[in-house]
Amino acid sequence: MPGAEVITYGGAMDAVRGFGLRGWADAIVVCGTGRAAMIGALRSGRNCKKIFFEVMSGRSSGPKDPRRMVHLGFDAIVGQGKPVQTRFCQEFRWRGPATTIPALGDQLEVGDRDPAAPLSRPVRMAYFGRLAEHKNVAHLVTEWEKFAQSGDTLDVWGHGDQETPLRAQVAAAGLANTIAIKGRYPDGSAYIDLLKEYDVTLLPTVGEEGAPLVLLESMACGVPFVANGMGGIPDYANPDSAITSGDIQEFIPAVRVILARVRAGTIDRARLQEHYRSIFSTSVLTDRWETFLSDTIAGEAPTA
């Protein structure tokens, strides 16, 4: 974004100095929940518009949550999903200007996908993300026989404290030749090339979510997904994927529906990519941020 600068803070001194912004910045966007970041923004001068970007779920962690400092001088808040914005305004009792702008992911260079034809081979599924308990990857192992057909596979990519228990669970279920715990996934173009190899991505999370970037990346690659609709995830709804109401009991039935469509060739991968480009691409979101910042500086930011 022309005229914008990304500044990271290293501790208390940066907070006291106000990130060095006093006197020249028209606006500052704080992305993070640390107290030093909030103080640093508040120290940036009266003429600097202060915006808090909620990239978590909007849920408060309690009376001492640093995000409560938005009431000490912030001018607007942005949620990365509409449910995130709504929850933040409710839990932090924010009544000032607020809007929703999805998080900017990496600019993805992905070629156009052809609309899918009927699949004549087993389905390749994947999970990408942290292996934490609330991500609920174990649910995929427990329920495997309820949605998978002979020859279907699942690759689980990522690290976390559930990696060892997941490996043990897969082995105990006799699924080691079907479900693979793959470890760390690559970055950049290698990650995109890897993601495009799959037919569907799965996100059975039961924890508080903002808006997971893996769903954006799946859309950009023309790969349909099934996700449990926690936090900001419902904002990613599209005709070629499935999002539950947030009730995990709906997840496996939704997986079955999407897998049936994958096998029948009724997932339009080109349409899925166009949905991403028209709503979530870097150029579209940059324009939205520029408009929002201009309006906020002019005192015209939307009110929640």
Solvent accessible surface area in square Angstrom, and as a share of the most:
residue,aa,sasa,rsa
1,M,85,0.38
2,P,121,0.76
3,G,85,0.82
4,A,66,0.51
5,E,118,0.53
6,V,141,0.81
7,I,65,0.33
8,T,117,0.68
9,Y,88,0.33
10,G,76,0.73
11,G,27,0.26
12,A,76,0.59
13,M,112,0.50
14,D,38,0.20
15,A,5,0.04
16,V,79,0.45
17,R,134,0.49
18,G,0,0.00
19,F,27,0.11
20,G,50,0.48
21,L,8,0.04
22,R,137,0.50
23,G,86,0.83
24,W,137,0.48
25,A,12,0.09
26,D,91,0.47
27,A,27,0.21
28,I,18,0.09
29,V,55,0.32
30,V,7,0.04
31,C,83,0.50
32,G,24,0.23
33,T,44,0.26
34,G,26,0.25
35,R,115,0.42
36,A,23,0.17
37,A,4,0.03
38,M,0,0.00
39,I,61,0.31
40,G,0,0.00
41,A,0,0.00
42,L,44,0.22
43,R,107,0.39
44,S,2,0.01
45,G,19,0.18
46,R,242,0.88
47,N,142,0.73
48,C,3,0.02
49,K,58,0.24
50,K,15,0.06
51,I,0,0.00
52,F,1,0.00
53,F,17,0.07
54,E,1,0.00
55,V,48,0.27
56,M,97,0.43
57,S,8,0.05
58,G,0,0.00
59,R,125,0.46
60,S,20,0.13
61,S,97,0.63
62,G,21,0.20
63,P,125,0.78
64,K,175,0.74
65,D,7,0.04
66,P,30,0.19
67,R,9,0.03
68,R,84,0.31
69,M,25,0.11
70,V,1,0.00
71,H,95,0.42
72,L,123,0.61
73,G,36,0.35
74,F,13,0.05
75,D,49,0.25
76,A,0,0.00
77,I,0,0.00
78,V,0,0.00
79,G,0,0.00
80,Q,9,0.04
81,G,0,0.00
82,K,109,0.46
83,P,46,0.29
84,V,0,0.00
85,Q,11,0.05
86,T,57,0.33
87,R,71,0.26
88,F,0,0.00
89,C,14,0.08
90,Q,122,0.54
91,E,62,0.28
92,F,1,0.01
93,R,183,0.67
94,W,17,0.06
95,R,170,0.62
96,G,19,0.19
97,P,39,0.25
98,A,4,0.03
99,T,29,0.17
100,T,21,0.12
101,I,3,0.02
102,P,7,0.05
103,A,15,0.12
104,L,74,0.37
105,G,27,0.26
106,D,119,0.62
107,Q,129,0.57
108,L,38,0.19
109,E,146,0.65
110,V,23,0.13
111,G,50,0.48
112,D,113,0.59
113,R,55,0.20
114,D,117,0.61
115,P,84,0.53
116,A,26,0.20
117,A,72,0.56
118,P,99,0.62
119,L,43,0.21
120,S,119,0.77
121,R,111,0.41
122,P,62,0.39
123,V,0,0.00
124,R,80,0.29
125,M,0,0.00
126,A,0,0.00
127,Y,1,0.00
128,F,5,0.02
129,G,17,0.16
130,R,140,0.51
131,L,1,0.00
132,A,12,0.09
133,E,136,0.61
134,H,60,0.27
135,K,24,0.10
136,N,29,0.15
137,V,4,0.02
138,A,43,0.33
139,H,36,0.16
140,L,0,0.00
141,V,5,0.03
142,T,92,0.54
143,E,25,0.11
144,W,14,0.05
145,E,155,0.70
146,K,123,0.52
147,F,9,0.04
148,A,19,0.14
149,Q,107,0.47
150,S,115,0.74
151,G,48,0.46
152,D,3,0.02
153,T,44,0.26
154,L,0,0.00
155,D,16,0.08
156,V,0,0.00
157,W,30,0.10
158,G,4,0.04
159,H,98,0.44
160,G,31,0.30
161,D,113,0.58
162,Q,50,0.22
163,E,29,0.13
164,T,102,0.59
165,P,65,0.41
166,L,4,0.02
167,R,110,0.40
168,A,63,0.49
169,Q,50,0.22
170,V,6,0.03
171,A,67,0.52
172,A,94,0.73
173,A,56,0.43
174,G,65,0.62
175,L,24,0.12
176,A,69,0.54
177,N,155,0.80
178,T,35,0.20
179,I,3,0.01
180,A,35,0.27
181,I,18,0.09
182,K,91,0.39
183,G,7,0.06
184,R,155,0.57
185,Y,64,0.24
186,P,43,0.27
187,D,99,0.51
188,G,53,0.51
189,S,88,0.57
190,A,52,0.40
191,Y,18,0.07
192,I,11,0.06
193,D,82,0.43
194,L,24,0.12
195,L,0,0.00
196,K,61,0.26
197,E,90,0.40
198,Y,4,0.01
199,D,6,0.03
200,V,0,0.00
201,T,4,0.02
202,L,4,0.02
203,L,5,0.03
204,P,0,0.00
205,T,0,0.00
206,V,64,0.37
207,G,11,0.11
208,E,69,0.31
209,E,12,0.05
210,G,9,0.09
211,A,6,0.04
212,P,20,0.13
213,L,73,0.36
214,V,21,0.12
215,L,2,0.01
216,L,6,0.03
217,E,35,0.15
218,S,0,0.00
219,M,0,0.00
220,A,5,0.04
221,C,0,0.00
222,G,0,0.00
223,V,0,0.00
224,P,0,0.00
225,F,0,0.00
226,V,1,0.00
227,A,0,0.00
228,N,0,0.00
229,G,9,0.09
230,M,42,0.19
231,G,21,0.20
232,G,0,0.00
233,I,0,0.00
234,P,54,0.34
235,D,50,0.26
236,Y,1,0.00
237,A,59,0.46
238,N,18,0.09
239,P,80,0.50
240,D,0,0.00
241,S,13,0.09
242,A,20,0.15
243,I,41,0.21
244,T,12,0.07
245,S,87,0.56
246,G,23,0.22
247,D,66,0.34
248,I,34,0.17
249,Q,136,0.61
250,E,68,0.31
251,F,0,0.00
252,I,10,0.05
253,P,58,0.36
254,A,18,0.14
255,V,0,0.00
256,R,106,0.39
257,V,88,0.51
258,I,3,0.01
259,L,1,0.00
260,A,56,0.44
261,R,59,0.22
262,V,3,0.02
263,R,52,0.19
264,A,58,0.45
265,G,16,0.16
266,T,76,0.44
267,I,2,0.01
268,D,42,0.22
269,R,18,0.06
270,A,38,0.30
271,R,107,0.39
272,L,1,0.00
273,Q,1,0.00
274,E,93,0.42
275,H,37,0.17
276,Y,20,0.08
277,R,89,0.32
278,S,62,0.40
279,I,69,0.35
280,F,9,0.04
281,S,16,0.10
282,T,34,0.20
283,S,76,0.49
284,V,44,0.25
285,L,0,0.00
286,T,30,0.17
287,D,87,0.45
288,R,91,0.33
289,W,16,0.05
290,E,58,0.26
291,T,82,0.48
292,F,10,0.04
293,L,26,0.13
294,S,68,0.44
295,D,45,0.23
296,T,5,0.03
297,I,76,0.39
298,A,69,0.53
299,G,61,0.58
300,E,117,0.52
301,A,17,0.13
302,P,60,0.38
303,T,97,0.56
304,A,72,0.56
